[in-house]
Amino acid sequence: MPKITFSDVSKSYDKVQPLQSVSFSIEPGEFFVLVGPSGSGKSTLLRMIAGLESITDGTLSFDDTVVNDVASRDRDVGMVFQNYALYPHLTVAENLAFPLSIRREPKDEIARKVMDIARMLNMEDLLDRKPKQLSGGQRQRVAVGRAIIRKPKVFLFDEPLSNLDAQLRVHMRTELRQLQRQLGITTVYVTHDQVEAMTMADRMAILNGGRLQQIATPQEVYERPATVFVARFCGSPSMNIVAPSSISVGVGARLLPWDKATFAGVRPEDLRYISSDAERDVTLTGTLVSVEFLGHEWLSFVKCKDDTVCIRSLAKPDAPLDTLVRIGADARHIHLFDAAERRLS
């Protein structure tokens, strides 16, 4: 499996620059997720790996070989698209066999490989059906099977679960992750859904506006976001970001670089309702404006000056709505960012 390396890669269309000097590496056998909002450049990067998008500046390498000018068909990658891209007039078996037929492999060898893939993905009873007779999840399995059957060096997934309902997405992301572990093939997965990224990735790259914000494991991204954008984008509910002037700083938090901070962040689960400032290192005071019950937890919202802060808790808050409340957090749960929205602590 190759190591994939982007070195100062940029992409320009006239005066528009969807990618700006992006550099990172994807390790052999890694499940690597590119995540960000629409227009962040994640799909452009994926298409560059596939050879479907040219590179304006910089280099893309597979191991030590620069592949900027290598044709897509010669890169040995398998790609699964958002809309599955199945041939509607072919059966499942014929769709699976298509990449091998193009290679003119022997028919008995093709039949054996099709059956092997069908067993692996539990599709034996679907082989004679056509795509219109399949559910969304079944179509996705066929698309994945067609990519696997070629035994490519790299798998590319372009938002493969976005057309599925919420329950099926949860099932399919587990299935895809187990399959990737089983095969050990380097996998690059594009999504706009931070939950998919957090639950599936070995490592993830967060992009915004064509710029790389952070590359790390999901846990590192969640616990130490590199920018305000990452802090807000990853996590549901997202991190609370407030002005430091809204916070009362106790003795336990005075060593943090407050003098350099423009933004202060704290995760909803790290906030607690308190009765006095002494109970926590930092405190905020505001009005309880809303409470939501989610079955396994409660979300409550407190208006603190110009900011609304979310608190996640297992129990319903005791305070009634529209009353003044005090909330606090320990210093170790505070994230400070400078005026450029970069992490300080």
N, C-alpha and C positions, 0 to 999 in steps of 0.2 A: 504494500500500500504506500502511495507517495506522501511525502510531506509537501503541503501546499503553502507557498510563500508569496505574499504581496509585498512589494518594495516600492514605496512612494508612488503608488498608483493613483492616477487622476483620470477623470473623464470630463470632456468638455463638448458641449453642443453650442456653437456660436458663442454667445455671451453667458450661457448657462453652464454651471459646473456642478453636476450632481454628485461627483466624488472629488475629494480634495486631499491629496497626499496621504493615502491610506497605507499603512504598513502593519502586517501581522502574519503569523504563521499558524497553520492547522496541522497538528501532529498526526502521524500515521495511526489509523484505527480510531481516531477521535470522533465523537458525535459533537459537532460544532454548530452552534446556532447563531445566525445573523438576525437580530431583532431590532425593530424601530418602527416609527410611524410611517405613513405613506410619504414617499418622496425622500426617505432617509438615505437611499442608495443601496439598500440590502439586496434587492433583486438585481440591480446592476452588477454587483460583485458576483452573485451567483451565475449570471449569464456570462460574465468574463471567464469564470472557471470552465463553463460549458463550451466556450469558444463561440458564443452567439453574440457577444458584444466586444467591440474593439477597445483597445486601451490607448488613451491619448498620450499619457506619460507614465513612466515607471515600468516595472517588470512583474510578471507573474511566472512563478516557477513551480514545476513538479519535481521534487527532489532538487537536483542540481541543473535541471534542464529548463531553460526559458521557453515558455510555450506561447508567447504573445502572438506569434504568426503561425502556430500549429493549427491546422483545420480541426473543427469540432469532431469530425468522424475519426480522427487519429488520436484523440485524447483519452479514449477508453473510459468514458464516464457514462453513468446511467442516470436519467433525469425523470422525475415524477412531477407532473404539473398540477396546478390548482384544479383545472377542469378535466383531469385524468387523461385527456387526449387519446381515448380509445377509438378504434375503427368501428363505427356503428354497424357496418355490414358483415363484420367478422364475428365468429363465436369467441368465447373466452379462450378456448384452446388455440384458435387461430391468432388471436391477439397476442397470447403468450409466445407463440411460435414465431411470430413475425420477425423479430431481430435475428433469429437463427436462420430463417428462410433466406433473408437478405444475404447472409454469409454463405448460403448454399451448403449448409451442413447436411449430412445424410438424414433421410426421413426417419429412420429408426432411432437415431441419436436424438433428433428433435422430439420425437414422441416420448422418449425416456425422460428427457429434461423437463418437458411440460408436465409430466405426471409427478416428477420429483417436486417441482415448484407447487403444484396443486396440493400435494400432501402437506408440504411445509406450511402453506397458508390456509389449509382446510377448505379447499375449493374443488375437491373432486366432483361434487355433485353439480357444479356450475359450468363445467367445461363445454357443454353443448348449448348454453344460453348465449344470447346476444346482449350487449350492454344495456339496451332499453329494458330488459327483463331483470336487471339487477338493482339492488338498493345502492345508496351512496357509499356505504361502507364496503359493499362487495365490489363496486367499481374501483374503489381506492385500492383494494387488495389486488385486483387484476393489474392495475397500473404499477403497483410495487413489484408484483411478480414479473411483469414484463421487463422491468429494470434489472431485477436480480438475475434473471435467466441468462443474461449476457456475461455474468460474472465480471462486472466492471471493476476498475481500481478505485473509483470514487462514486458515491451516491450523491445526487443533488435533489433536494426536495424544495419546491417552490410553493409555499403555503398549501400543503396537500390536504389539510383538514378543514379549511375555512368554509367549505360548502356543506359540512356535516352539522347535524344538530349537536347541542351541548353534551348530551349523554354519550353519543357515539364518538365525539371528539376525545373524551376522556378514555374510552376503551381503545380507540385506535392509537392514541399517543403511547399508551402502555405497550400495545402490540408492536408498534414500530420500533420502540426502544429495545424491547426484548429481541426482536429480529436482528437489529444492528449489532447487539452484543454477541449474538450467536454467530453472525457472519464475520464480524471484526473488520468491516470495510469502512474506510474513511468516509464520513458522512457530513455534508454541509446542508443545513436545514434553515430555510427562511420563513419567518413568521412575523406578524405585527402583534401577536398575542404574547404578552410577557409571561402569562401563566404557562403556556406551552414551552417557552424558552426556559423558564425556571425549573420545570419538572422533567425536561428531557435532556438538557445539555450537560456534557462533561465540562465544557467551557462555552461562554457566550460573548459575542461582540455586540455592544449596543451602539447604534448609529443614530445621528440626528443631523439633518441638513447636509448630508454628504461628508460629515466628519465623524471620526471614531471617538466615542465618549469613554468607553471602558472595555477591556477584555479581562475576564476573570471567571472563576467558577460561580454558579448561581448563589452559593452561600456567601462568597466574598462580595459579590455585587449587592446582595441584600444588606449585609452587615457593614460594609464600608464602601458605599457608592462614591465614585470619583467626582461626580458633578451634581448640581441641583437637578439637572434633567434626569439623570439616572435615578436619583433618589425618588423623584416623583413618578417616573415611568415604571419602575420595578417594585412590585408589592401591591397588594389589593386588600384593603384600601392603601393608597400611596402614603409615603412619608409626609407628615405635617411639616411644612416649611413656614417659619414665622420670622418676623424681625426680632433681632436680639433685644431691642428696646421693650418688647412685650414681656420679657422674662425677668423674673426676680432670681438673682444668682446668689446661692448660699455658699458657705465656706467650702463645701466639698467640691464645688465646680469652679472656684476662682482661678485655678491654675490653667484652665482652658484659654486659648488665645482670643478672648472676646474682643480685644481692641482691634483685631484684624478682620473680624467677622461681619459680613453683611447679611448673611442668612443663617438661621439655626434650624436644625431638623430633628425630629423625634418620631419614631414609629408609633402607630396607634396602640399597639400592645404594650409599649413601654411606659405609657402614661397611667397614672392612678389618681382616683379621687382622694383628696386628703383634707384634714381639718385644720392643719397648721403648716406654715412654711418649713418648720423644723423637720418634718417627716421625709422630705426629699431634698436633693441638692439644688434643683431648679424648680420653680413654680410659676404657674400662670393663673390668672383670675379672669373669669368671664361668665357669660350667661348661658345656661343650658337651653339650647334652642330646639333640639330634636333628638329622638331616641328611636332606633330601629332594631327589631327582633329578627334574627336570622336563623333561629332554631338552635344552633350549637353555640351561639354567642350573641352579644349585644353590641351595637355601634351607637355611640352617642356623640353629639356635636355641640361644641362650646364656642361661642363667639367671644374672641379675645381681641379687643380693639378692632383692627382692620382685618384680622385673620379668623377663619373658622377652623377649629382643631377637632380632629376625630379621635375618640378613645374607644379601644376594643376591650371588651371585658366579658367574663363568663356570666356575670350577674347583672341584673338591671340596676342602674344607678338609683340610689335612695332619694336623691333630690328631685322635686317636681320641676316641670318645665318652667322656663322664664324666671328662674331664680339664679342668684349669684352662686357660683361654685369655685372651688380651688382645686387645681390639678397639678401634679408634679411628676418628675422623673429623676432617676439617678444620673450622675455626671457621665458614667460610662455609656449611657444610651444617647448622649447628645452628639449631634453631627454639626460641625461648623464649616461654613463655606465663605470664600472671599467675594469681592465685588465681581470677579470674573466667573463666579459660580463654580470655582474649583475647591476641592476638599482641603480644609485646614487640619481637622482633627476628627 
